[in-house]
Amino acid sequence: MTGQPAPRTEAGTRSGDAEALRQELAAARRREAELRELLVDAHEQLAARDDELVKGLAWPGRMAQQQLDEMRRTRAWRAATLYWRTRDRVRALLRVGRR
């Protein structure tokens, strides 16, 4: 004996390599599953944030529309609308009369 390790057999090396590859594949699958879960969580957070932004942007518009509707129900609004409509019609008639 020379003190050198015995040469590994080809079958032993292959089974060791195959086991190492199986472990790497299992680790890659676990990491992929973790990343997919993180991606789904991030997507859900973005969707929730988008919903909040849409609600925040829509609120002032709804308030303005509500105030406008309340104004349109008043007598003053109807009187002013009648005035402007009548004025526009009279002007249109006067323009037609000039031609």
PDB file as gemmi writes it, atoms N, CA and C in Angstrom:
CRYST1    1.000    1.000    1.000  90.00  90.00  90.00 P 1                      
ATOM      1  N   MET A   1       0.831  -1.171   0.000  1.00  0.00           N  
ATOM      2  CA  MET A   1       0.000   0.000   0.000  1.00  0.00           C  
ATOM      3  C   MET A   1       0.874   1.232   0.000  1.00  0.00           C  
ATOM      4  N   THR A   2       0.442   2.153  -0.773  1.00  0.00           N  
ATOM      5  CA  THR A   2       1.245   3.356  -0.951  1.00  0.00           C  
ATOM      6  C   THR A   2       0.738   4.530  -0.137  1.00  0.00           C  
ATOM      7  N   GLY A   3      -0.389   4.431   0.505  1.00  0.00           N  
ATOM      8  CA  GLY A   3      -0.933   5.527   1.291  1.00  0.00           C  
ATOM      9  C   GLY A   3      -1.883   6.405   0.489  1.00  0.00           C  
ATOM     10  N   GLN A   4      -2.078   6.067  -0.754  1.00  0.00           N  
ATOM     11  CA  GLN A   4      -3.008   6.830  -1.574  1.00  0.00           C  
ATOM     12  C   GLN A   4      -4.411   6.261  -1.393  1.00  0.00           C  
ATOM     13  N   PRO A   5      -5.423   7.120  -1.483  1.00  0.00           N  
ATOM     14  CA  PRO A   5      -6.784   6.611  -1.348  1.00  0.00           C  
ATOM     15  C   PRO A   5      -7.112   5.699  -2.511  1.00  0.00           C  
ATOM     16  N   ALA A   6      -7.971   4.760  -2.234  1.00  0.00           N  
ATOM     17  CA  ALA A   6      -8.366   3.829  -3.275  1.00  0.00           C  
ATOM     18  C   ALA A   6      -9.179   4.572  -4.316  1.00  0.00           C  
ATOM     19  N   PRO A   7      -8.962   4.294  -5.572  1.00  0.00           N  
ATOM     20  CA  PRO A   7      -9.714   4.998  -6.619  1.00  0.00           C  
ATOM     21  C   PRO A   7     -11.205   4.696  -6.497  1.00  0.00           C  
ATOM     22  N   ARG A   8     -12.012   5.727  -6.690  1.00  0.00           N  
ATOM     23  CA  ARG A   8     -13.465   5.549  -6.607  1.00  0.00           C  
ATOM     24  C   ARG A   8     -13.931   4.844  -7.855  1.00  0.00           C  
ATOM     25  N   THR A   9     -14.900   4.060  -7.662  1.00  0.00           N  
ATOM     26  CA  THR A   9     -15.444   3.365  -8.816  1.00  0.00           C  
ATOM     27  C   THR A   9     -16.357   4.319  -9.565  1.00  0.00           C  
ATOM     28  N   GLU A  10     -16.526   4.067 -10.820  1.00  0.00           N  
ATOM     29  CA  GLU A  10     -17.334   4.940 -11.663  1.00  0.00           C  
ATOM     30  C   GLU A  10     -18.788   4.934 -11.200  1.00  0.00           C  
ATOM     31  N   ALA A  11     -19.290   3.789 -10.765  1.00  0.00           N  
ATOM     32  CA  ALA A  11     -20.670   3.701 -10.302  1.00  0.00           C  
ATOM     33  C   ALA A  11     -20.851   4.505  -9.019  1.00  0.00           C  
ATOM     34  N   GLY A  12     -19.894   4.490  -8.137  1.00  0.00           N  
ATOM     35  CA  GLY A  12     -19.962   5.254  -6.893  1.00  0.00           C  
ATOM     36  C   GLY A  12     -19.964   6.749  -7.165  1.00  0.00           C  
ATOM     37  N   THR A  13     -19.173   7.182  -8.122  1.00  0.00           N  
ATOM     38  CA  THR A  13     -19.109   8.604  -8.478  1.00  0.00           C  
ATOM     39  C   THR A  13     -20.428   9.046  -9.085  1.00  0.00           C  
ATOM     40  N   ARG A  14     -20.976   8.218  -9.940  1.00  0.00           N  
ATOM     41  CA  ARG A  14     -22.250   8.576 -10.587  1.00  0.00           C  
ATOM     42  C   ARG A  14     -23.377   8.694  -9.569  1.00  0.00           C  
ATOM     43  N   SER A  15     -23.441   7.763  -8.638  1.00  0.00           N  
ATOM     44  CA  SER A  15     -24.526   7.825  -7.650  1.00  0.00           C  
ATOM     45  C   SER A  15     -24.338   9.037  -6.739  1.00  0.00           C  
ATOM     46  N   GLY A  16     -23.122   9.389  -6.422  1.00  0.00           N  
ATOM     47  CA  GLY A  16     -22.848  10.583  -5.614  1.00  0.00           C  
ATOM     48  C   GLY A  16     -23.222  11.846  -6.367  1.00  0.00           C  
ATOM     49  N   ASP A  17     -22.879  11.881  -7.664  1.00  0.00           N  
ATOM     50  CA  ASP A  17     -23.240  13.036  -8.492  1.00  0.00           C  
ATOM     51  C   ASP A  17     -24.755  13.136  -8.632  1.00  0.00           C  
ATOM     52  N   ALA A  18     -25.409  11.994  -8.826  1.00  0.00           N  
ATOM     53  CA  ALA A  18     -26.864  11.992  -8.971  1.00  0.00           C  
ATOM     54  C   ALA A  18     -27.528  12.483  -7.690  1.00  0.00           C  
ATOM     55  N   GLU A  19     -27.021  12.061  -6.556  1.00  0.00           N  
ATOM     56  CA  GLU A  19     -27.594  12.518  -5.279  1.00  0.00           C  
ATOM     57  C   GLU A  19     -27.372  14.011  -5.086  1.00  0.00           C  
ATOM     58  N   ALA A  20     -26.214  14.505  -5.445  1.00  0.00           N  
ATOM     59  CA  ALA A  20     -25.942  15.942  -5.336  1.00  0.00           C  
ATOM     60  C   ALA A  20     -26.877  16.731  -6.244  1.00  0.00           C  
ATOM     61  N   LEU A  21     -27.103  16.226  -7.445  1.00  0.00           N  
ATOM     62  CA  LEU A  21     -28.013  16.898  -8.371  1.00  0.00           C  
ATOM     63  C   LEU A  21     -29.449  16.879  -7.846  1.00  0.00           C  
ATOM     64  N   ARG A  22     -29.852  15.764  -7.234  1.00  0.00           N  
ATOM     65  CA  ARG A  22     -31.195  15.683  -6.654  1.00  0.00           C  
ATOM     66  C   ARG A  22     -31.360  16.721  -5.536  1.00  0.00           C  
ATOM     67  N   GLN A  23     -30.336  16.860  -4.721  1.00  0.00           N  
ATOM     68  CA  GLN A  23     -30.401  17.837  -3.640  1.00  0.00           C  
ATOM     69  C   GLN A  23     -30.464  19.265  -4.196  1.00  0.00           C  
ATOM     70  N   GLU A  24     -29.677  19.545  -5.225  1.00  0.00           N  
ATOM     71  CA  GLU A  24     -29.705  20.875  -5.849  1.00  0.00           C  
ATOM     72  C   GLU A  24     -31.075  21.143  -6.466  1.00  0.00           C  
ATOM     73  N   LEU A  25     -31.636  20.123  -7.108  1.00  0.00           N  
ATOM     74  CA  LEU A  25     -32.953  20.276  -7.726  1.00  0.00           C  
ATOM     75  C   LEU A  25     -34.022  20.528  -6.660  1.00  0.00           C  
ATOM     76  N   ALA A  26     -33.951  19.809  -5.565  1.00  0.00           N  
ATOM     77  CA  ALA A  26     -34.919  20.005  -4.483  1.00  0.00           C  
ATOM     78  C   ALA A  26     -34.779  21.412  -3.897  1.00  0.00           C  
ATOM     79  N   ALA A  27     -33.542  21.876  -3.729  1.00  0.00           N  
ATOM     80  CA  ALA A  27     -33.318  23.226  -3.199  1.00  0.00           C  
ATOM     81  C   ALA A  27     -33.835  24.270  -4.185  1.00  0.00           C  
ATOM     82  N   ALA A  28     -33.632  24.052  -5.471  1.00  0.00           N  
ATOM     83  CA  ALA A  28     -34.121  24.985  -6.491  1.00  0.00           C  
ATOM     84  C   ALA A  28     -35.648  25.014  -6.502  1.00  0.00           C  
ATOM     85  N   ARG A  29     -36.281  23.867  -6.338  1.00  0.00           N  
ATOM     86  CA  ARG A  29     -37.750  23.819  -6.296  1.00  0.00           C  
ATOM     87  C   ARG A  29     -38.300  24.553  -5.075  1.00  0.00           C  
ATOM     88  N   ARG A  30     -37.627  24.366  -3.927  1.00  0.00           N  
ATOM     89  CA  ARG A  30     -38.064  25.083  -2.724  1.00  0.00           C  
ATOM     90  C   ARG A  30     -37.927  26.591  -2.915  1.00  0.00           C  
ATOM     91  N   ARG A  31     -36.823  27.006  -3.481  1.00  0.00           N  
ATOM     92  CA  ARG A  31     -36.578  28.437  -3.705  1.00  0.00           C  
ATOM     93  C   ARG A  31     -37.594  28.999  -4.705  1.00  0.00           C  
ATOM     94  N   GLU A  32     -37.905  28.225  -5.739  1.00  0.00           N  
ATOM     95  CA  GLU A  32     -38.904  28.662  -6.714  1.00  0.00           C  
ATOM     96  C   GLU A  32     -40.264  28.833  -6.049  1.00  0.00           C  
ATOM     97  N   ALA A  33     -40.629  27.896  -5.181  1.00  0.00           N  
ATOM     98  CA  ALA A  33     -41.906  27.986  -4.477  1.00  0.00           C  
ATOM     99  C   ALA A  33     -41.940  29.223  -3.578  1.00  0.00           C  
ATOM    100  N   GLU A  34     -40.818  29.506  -2.890  1.00  0.00           N  
ATOM    101  CA  GLU A  34     -40.741  30.701  -2.045  1.00  0.00           C  
ATOM    102  C   GLU A  34     -40.894  31.971  -2.884  1.00  0.00           C  
ATOM    103  N   LEU A  35     -40.205  32.003  -4.024  1.00  0.00           N  
ATOM    104  CA  LEU A  35     -40.266  33.180  -4.889  1.00  0.00           C  
ATOM    105  C   LEU A  35     -41.667  33.370  -5.470  1.00  0.00           C  
ATOM    106  N   ARG A  36     -42.304  32.289  -5.835  1.00  0.00           N  
ATOM    107  CA  ARG A  36     -43.686  32.390  -6.342  1.00  0.00           C  
ATOM    108  C   ARG A  36     -44.610  32.951  -5.258  1.00  0.00           C  
ATOM    109  N   GLU A  37     -44.431  32.479  -4.040  1.00  0.00           N  
ATOM    110  CA  GLU A  37     -45.254  32.968  -2.935  1.00  0.00           C  
ATOM    111  C   GLU A  37     -45.013  34.456  -2.697  1.00  0.00           C  
ATOM    112  N   LEU A  38     -43.757  34.873  -2.747  1.00  0.00           N  
ATOM    113  CA  LEU A  38     -43.436  36.294  -2.595  1.00  0.00           C  
ATOM    114  C   LEU A  38     -44.044  37.118  -3.725  1.00  0.00           C  
ATOM    115  N   LEU A  39     -44.020  36.581  -4.931  1.00  0.00           N  
ATOM    116  CA  LEU A  39     -44.582  37.282  -6.079  1.00  0.00           C  
ATOM    117  C   LEU A  39     -46.095  37.446  -5.934  1.00  0.00           C  
ATOM    118  N   VAL A  40     -46.762  36.397  -5.487  1.00  0.00           N  
ATOM    119  CA  VAL A  40     -48.208  36.474  -5.279  1.00  0.00           C  
ATOM    120  C   VAL A  40     -48.525  37.505  -4.193  1.00  0.00           C  
ATOM    121  N   ASP A  41     -47.757  37.497  -3.100  1.00  0.00           N  
ATOM    122  CA  ASP A  41     -47.973  38.476  -2.030  1.00  0.00           C  
ATOM    123  C   ASP A  41     -47.767  39.897  -2.536  1.00  0.00           C  
ATOM    124  N   ALA A  42     -46.711  40.109  -3.305  1.00  0.00           N  
ATOM    125  CA  ALA A  42     -46.443  41.439  -3.847  1.00  0.00           C  
ATOM    126  C   ALA A  42     -47.570  41.877  -4.777  1.00  0.00           C  
ATOM    127  N   HIS A  43     -48.058  40.953  -5.586  1.00  0.00           N  
ATOM    128  CA  HIS A  43     -49.160  41.275  -6.497  1.00  0.00           C  
ATOM    129  C   HIS A  43     -50.409  41.669  -5.718  1.00  0.00           C  
ATOM    130  N   GLU A  44     -50.717  40.939  -4.661  1.00  0.00           N  
ATOM    131  CA  GLU A  44     -51.888  41.255  -3.835  1.00  0.00           C  
ATOM    132  C   GLU A  44     -51.735  42.620  -3.168  1.00  0.00           C  
ATOM    133  N   GLN A  45     -50.527  42.933  -2.714  1.00  0.00           N  
ATOM    134  CA  GLN A  45     -50.295  44.236  -2.089  1.00  0.00           C  
ATOM    135  C   GLN A  45     -50.468  45.362  -3.102  1.00  0.00           C  
ATOM    136  N   LEU A  46     -49.954  45.168  -4.312  1.00  0.00           N  
ATOM    137  CA  LEU A  46     -50.104  46.187  -5.358  1.00  0.00           C  
ATOM    138  C   LEU A  46     -51.572  46.372  -5.738  1.00  0.00           C  
ATOM    139  N   ALA A  47     -52.299  45.284  -5.834  1.00  0.00           N  
ATOM    140  CA  ALA A  47     -53.724  45.375  -6.168  1.00  0.00           C  
ATOM    141  C   ALA A  47     -54.475  46.127  -5.071  1.00  0.00           C  
ATOM    142  N   ALA A  48     -54.158  45.859  -3.815  1.00  0.00           N  
ATOM    143  CA  ALA A  48     -54.815  46.556  -2.707  1.00  0.00           C  
ATOM    144  C   ALA A  48     -54.468  48.041  -2.730  1.00  0.00           C  
ATOM    145  N   ARG A  49     -53.216  48.357  -3.013  1.00  0.00           N  
ATOM    146  CA  ARG A  49     -52.803  49.761  -3.083  1.00  0.00           C  
ATOM    147  C   ARG A  49     -53.496  50.469  -4.233  1.00  0.00           C  
ATOM    148  N   ASP A  50     -53.605  49.797  -5.378  1.00  0.00           N  
ATOM    149  CA  ASP A  50     -54.302  50.388  -6.522  1.00  0.00           C  
ATOM    150  C   ASP A  50     -55.761  50.665  -6.195  1.00  0.00           C  
ATOM    151  N   ASP A  51     -56.404  49.733  -5.497  1.00  0.00           N  
ATOM    152  CA  ASP A  51     -57.797  49.940  -5.095  1.00  0.00           C  
ATOM    153  C   ASP A  51     -57.921  51.162  -4.192  1.00  0.00           C  
ATOM    154  N   GLU A  52     -56.991  51.305  -3.247  1.00  0.00           N  
ATOM    155  CA  GLU A  52     -57.029  52.461  -2.347  1.00  0.00           C  
ATOM    156  C   GLU A  52     -56.823  53.759  -3.127  1.00  0.00           C  
ATOM    157  N   LEU A  53     -55.919  53.743  -4.103  1.00  0.00           N  
ATOM    158  CA  LEU A  53     -55.690  54.940  -4.911  1.00  0.00           C  
ATOM    159  C   LEU A  53     -56.926  55.308  -5.713  1.00  0.00           C  
ATOM    160  N   VAL A  54     -57.567  54.322  -6.288  1.00  0.00           N  
ATOM    161  CA  VAL A  54     -58.775  54.589  -7.074  1.00  0.00           C  
ATOM    162  C   VAL A  54     -59.871  55.157  -6.181  1.00  0.00           C  
ATOM    163  N   LYS A  55     -60.026  54.574  -5.001  1.00  0.00           N  
ATOM    164  CA  LYS A  55     -61.032  55.093  -4.065  1.00  0.00           C  
ATOM    165  C   LYS A  55     -60.695  56.522  -3.656  1.00  0.00           C  
ATOM    166  N   GLY A  56     -59.426  56.788  -3.422  1.00  0.00           N  
ATOM    167  CA  GLY A  56     -59.004  58.129  -3.015  1.00  0.00           C  
ATOM    168  C   GLY A  56     -59.221  59.157  -4.108  1.00  0.00           C  
ATOM    169  N   LEU A  57     -59.007  58.752  -5.358  1.00  0.00           N  
ATOM    170  CA  LEU A  57     -59.205  59.679  -6.462  1.00  0.00           C  
ATOM    171  C   LEU A  57     -60.678  59.881  -6.777  1.00  0.00           C  
ATOM    172  N   ALA A  58     -61.470  58.863  -6.568  1.00  0.00           N  
ATOM    173  CA  ALA A  58     -62.887  58.950  -6.895  1.00  0.00           C  
ATOM    174  C   ALA A  58     -63.653  59.759  -5.859  1.00  0.00           C  
ATOM    175  N   TRP A  59     -63.209  59.768  -4.631  1.00  0.00           N  
ATOM    176  CA  TRP A  59     -63.937  60.446  -3.565  1.00  0.00           C  
ATOM    177  C   TRP A  59     -64.140  61.937  -3.837  1.00  0.00           C  
ATOM    178  N   PRO A  60     -63.110  62.713  -4.169  1.00  0.00           N  
ATOM    179  CA  PRO A  60     -63.339  64.144  -4.435  1.00  0.00           C  
ATOM    180  C   PRO A  60     -64.284  64.360  -5.616  1.00  0.00           C  
ATOM    181  N   GLY A  61     -64.201  63.512  -6.621  1.00  0.00           N  
ATOM    182  CA  GLY A  61     -65.095  63.639  -7.765  1.00  0.00           C  
ATOM    183  C   GLY A  61     -66.542  63.409  -7.381  1.00  0.00           C  
ATOM    184  N   ARG A  62     -66.780  62.420  -6.544  1.00  0.00           N  
ATOM    185  CA  ARG A  62     -68.145  62.149  -6.086  1.00  0.00           C  
ATOM    186  C   ARG A  62     -68.670  63.296  -5.237  1.00  0.00           C  
ATOM    187  N   MET A  63     -67.786  63.836  -4.393  1.00  0.00           N  
ATOM    188  CA  MET A  63     -68.206  64.960  -3.548  1.00  0.00           C  
ATOM    189  C   MET A  63     -68.554  66.168  -4.410  1.00  0.00           C  
ATOM    190  N   ALA A  64     -67.746  66.446  -5.406  1.00  0.00           N  
ATOM    191  CA  ALA A  64     -68.017  67.583  -6.283  1.00  0.00           C  
ATOM    192  C   ALA A  64     -69.326  67.364  -7.044  1.00  0.00           C  
ATOM    193  N   GLN A  65     -69.540  66.168  -7.535  1.00  0.00           N  
ATOM    194  CA  GLN A  65     -70.777  65.878  -8.261  1.00  0.00           C  
ATOM    195  C   GLN A  65     -71.984  66.023  -7.346  1.00  0.00           C  
ATOM    196  N   GLN A  66     -71.855  65.593  -6.124  1.00  0.00           N  
ATOM    197  CA  GLN A  66     -72.951  65.700  -5.168  1.00  0.00           C  
ATOM    198  C   GLN A  66     -73.269  67.170  -4.880  1.00  0.00           C  
ATOM    199  N   GLN A  67     -72.234  67.979  -4.712  1.00  0.00           N  
ATOM    200  CA  GLN A  67     -72.452  69.402  -4.468  1.00  0.00           C  
ATOM    201  C   GLN A  67     -73.091  70.074  -5.681  1.00  0.00           C  
ATOM    202  N   LEU A  68     -72.640  69.707  -6.858  1.00  0.00           N  
ATOM    203  CA  LEU A  68     -73.209  70.264  -8.085  1.00  0.00           C  
ATOM    204  C   LEU A  68     -74.680  69.878  -8.217  1.00  0.00           C  
ATOM    205  N   ASP A  69     -75.004  68.640  -7.930  1.00  0.00           N  
ATOM    206  CA  ASP A  69     -76.404  68.202  -7.980  1.00  0.00           C  
ATOM    207  C   ASP A  69     -77.265  68.980  -6.992  1.00  0.00           C  
ATOM    208  N   GLU A  70     -76.722  69.220  -5.797  1.00  0.00           N  
ATOM    209  CA  GLU A  70     -77.462  69.997  -4.799  1.00  0.00           C  
ATOM    210  C   GLU A  70     -77.690  71.431  -5.283  1.00  0.00           C  
ATOM    211  N   MET A  71     -76.681  72.012  -5.925  1.00  0.00           N  
ATOM    212  CA  MET A  71     -76.828  73.368  -6.460  1.00  0.00           C  
ATOM    213  C   MET A  71     -77.875  73.415  -7.568  1.00  0.00           C  
ATOM    214  N   ARG A  72     -77.883  72.414  -8.405  1.00  0.00           N  
ATOM    215  CA  ARG A  72     -78.830  72.392  -9.527  1.00  0.00           C  
ATOM    216  C   ARG A  72     -80.280  72.288  -9.061  1.00  0.00           C  
ATOM    217  N   ARG A  73     -80.498  71.797  -7.852  1.00  0.00           N  
ATOM    218  CA  ARG A  73     -81.860  71.677  -7.322  1.00  0.00           C  
ATOM    219  C   ARG A  73     -82.401  72.998  -6.770  1.00  0.00           C  
ATOM    220  N   THR A  74     -81.557  74.012  -6.665  1.00  0.00           N  
ATOM    221  CA  THR A  74     -82.004  75.272  -6.062  1.00  0.00           C  
ATOM    222  C   THR A  74     -82.746  76.142  -7.070  1.00  0.00           C  
ATOM    223  N   ARG A  75     -83.579  77.062  -6.538  1.00  0.00           N  
ATOM    224  CA  ARG A  75     -84.308  78.000  -7.396  1.00  0.00           C  
ATOM    225  C   ARG A  75     -83.346  78.948  -8.091  1.00  0.00           C  
ATOM    226  N   ALA A  76     -82.313  79.357  -7.392  1.00  0.00           N  
ATOM    227  CA  ALA A  76     -81.347  80.285  -7.981  1.00  0.00           C  
ATOM    228  C   ALA A  76     -80.697  79.668  -9.222  1.00  0.00           C  
ATOM    229  N   TRP A  77     -80.369  78.409  -9.135  1.00  0.00           N  
ATOM    230  CA  TRP A  77     -79.750  77.739 -10.286  1.00  0.00           C  
ATOM    231  C   TRP A  77     -80.725  77.686 -11.463  1.00  0.00           C  
ATOM    232  N   ARG A  78     -81.958  77.330 -11.175  1.00  0.00           N  
ATOM    233  CA  ARG A  78     -82.954  77.248 -12.256  1.00  0.00           C  
ATOM    234  C   ARG A  78     -83.203  78.616 -12.867  1.00  0.00           C  
ATOM    235  N   ALA A  79     -83.222  79.655 -12.031  1.00  0.00           N  
ATOM    236  CA  ALA A  79     -83.429  81.012 -12.548  1.00  0.00           C  
ATOM    237  C   ALA A  79     -82.249  81.447 -13.417  1.00  0.00           C  
ATOM    238  N   ALA A  80     -81.046  81.166 -12.961  1.00  0.00           N  
ATOM    239  CA  ALA A  80     -79.866  81.537 -13.737  1.00  0.00           C  
ATOM    240  C   ALA A  80     -79.820  80.759 -15.050  1.00  0.00           C  
ATOM    241  N   THR A  81     -80.172  79.506 -15.009  1.00  0.00           N  
ATOM    242  CA  THR A  81     -80.189  78.683 -16.221  1.00  0.00           C  
ATOM    243  C   THR A  81     -81.219  79.217 -17.211  1.00  0.00           C  
ATOM    244  N   LEU A  82     -82.383  79.583 -16.704  1.00  0.00           N  
ATOM    245  CA  LEU A  82     -83.421  80.152 -17.563  1.00  0.00           C  
ATOM    246  C   LEU A  82     -82.937  81.463 -18.184  1.00  0.00           C  
ATOM    247  N   TYR A  83     -82.291  82.305 -17.395  1.00  0.00           N  
ATOM    248  CA  TYR A  83     -81.757  83.574 -17.906  1.00  0.00           C  
ATOM    249  C   TYR A  83     -80.772  83.339 -19.042  1.00  0.00           C  
ATOM    250  N   TRP A  84     -79.762  82.460 -18.819  1.00  0.00           N  
ATOM    251  CA  TRP A  84     -78.728  82.244 -19.832  1.00  0.00           C  
ATOM    252  C   TRP A  84     -79.309  81.584 -21.085  1.00  0.00           C  
ATOM    253  N   ARG A  85     -80.216  80.665 -20.910  1.00  0.00           N  
ATOM    254  CA  ARG A  85     -80.834  80.018 -22.062  1.00  0.00           C  
ATOM    255  C   ARG A  85     -81.628  81.046 -22.881  1.00  0.00           C  
ATOM    256  N   THR A  86     -82.398  81.901 -22.199  1.00  0.00           N  
ATOM    257  CA  THR A  86     -83.192  82.928 -22.881  1.00  0.00           C  
ATOM    258  C   THR A  86     -82.269  83.927 -23.578  1.00  0.00           C  
ATOM    259  N   ARG A  87     -81.235  84.364 -22.898  1.00  0.00           N  
ATOM    260  CA  ARG A  87     -80.271  85.299 -23.486  1.00  0.00           C  
ATOM    261  C   ARG A  87     -79.652  84.733 -24.748  1.00  0.00           C  
ATOM    262  N   ASP A  88     -79.231  83.451 -24.700  1.00  0.00           N  
ATOM    263  CA  ASP A  88     -78.619  82.821 -25.876  1.00  0.00           C  
ATOM    264  C   ASP A  88     -79.609  82.737 -27.035  1.00  0.00           C  
ATOM    265  N   ARG A  89     -80.859  82.453 -26.748  1.00  0.00           N  
ATOM    266  CA  ARG A  89     -81.871  82.366 -27.807  1.00  0.00           C  
ATOM    267  C   ARG A  89     -82.132  83.735 -28.429  1.00  0.00           C  
ATOM    268  N   VAL A  90     -82.211  84.758 -27.586  1.00  0.00           N  
ATOM    269  CA  VAL A  90     -82.434  86.114 -28.102  1.00  0.00           C  
ATOM    270  C   VAL A  90     -81.262  86.539 -28.968  1.00  0.00           C  
ATOM    271  N   ARG A  91     -80.054  86.291 -28.524  1.00  0.00           N  
ATOM    272  CA  ARG A  91     -78.875  86.637 -29.332  1.00  0.00           C  
ATOM    273  C   ARG A  91     -78.897  85.910 -30.671  1.00  0.00           C  
ATOM    274  N   ALA A  92     -79.254  84.622 -30.633  1.00  0.00           N  
ATOM    275  CA  ALA A  92     -79.295  83.859 -31.870  1.00  0.00           C  
ATOM    276  C   ALA A  92     -80.337  84.445 -32.808  1.00  0.00           C  
ATOM    277  N   LEU A  93     -81.489  84.850 -32.293  1.00  0.00           N  
ATOM    278  CA  LEU A  93     -82.535  85.471 -33.135  1.00  0.00           C  
ATOM    279  C   LEU A  93     -82.058  86.799 -33.696  1.00  0.00           C  
ATOM    280  N   LEU A  94     -81.380  87.588 -32.886  1.00  0.00           N  
ATOM    281  CA  LEU A  94     -80.882  88.877 -33.368  1.00  0.00           C  
ATOM    282  C   LEU A  94     -79.818  88.702 -34.447  1.00  0.00           C  
ATOM    283  N   ARG A  95     -78.988  87.681 -34.305  1.00  0.00           N  
ATOM    284  CA  ARG A  95     -77.983  87.417 -35.349  1.00  0.00           C  
ATOM    285  C   ARG A  95     -78.660  87.006 -36.647  1.00  0.00           C  
ATOM    286  N   VAL A  96     -79.678  86.205 -36.574  1.00  0.00           N  
ATOM    287  CA  VAL A  96     -80.399  85.775 -37.760  1.00  0.00           C  
ATOM    288  C   VAL A  96     -81.072  86.960 -38.405  1.00  0.00           C  
ATOM    289  N   GLY A  97     -81.612  87.883 -37.619  1.00  0.00           N  
ATOM    290  CA  GLY A  97     -82.287  89.065 -38.131  1.00  0.00           C  
ATOM    291  C   GLY A  97     -81.344  90.009 -38.842  1.00  0.00           C  
ATOM    292  N   ARG A  98     -80.074  90.056 -38.476  1.00  0.00           N  
ATOM    293  CA  ARG A  98     -79.094  90.935 -39.118  1.00  0.00           C  
ATOM    294  C   ARG A  98     -78.694  90.472 -40.483  1.00  0.00           C  
ATOM    295  N   ARG A  99     -78.825  89.249 -40.789  1.00  0.00           N  
ATOM    296  CA  ARG A  99     -78.365  88.699 -42.072  1.00  0.00           C  
ATOM    297  C   ARG A  99     -79.307  88.974 -43.144  1.00  0.00           C  
TER     298      ARG A  99                                                      
END                                                                             
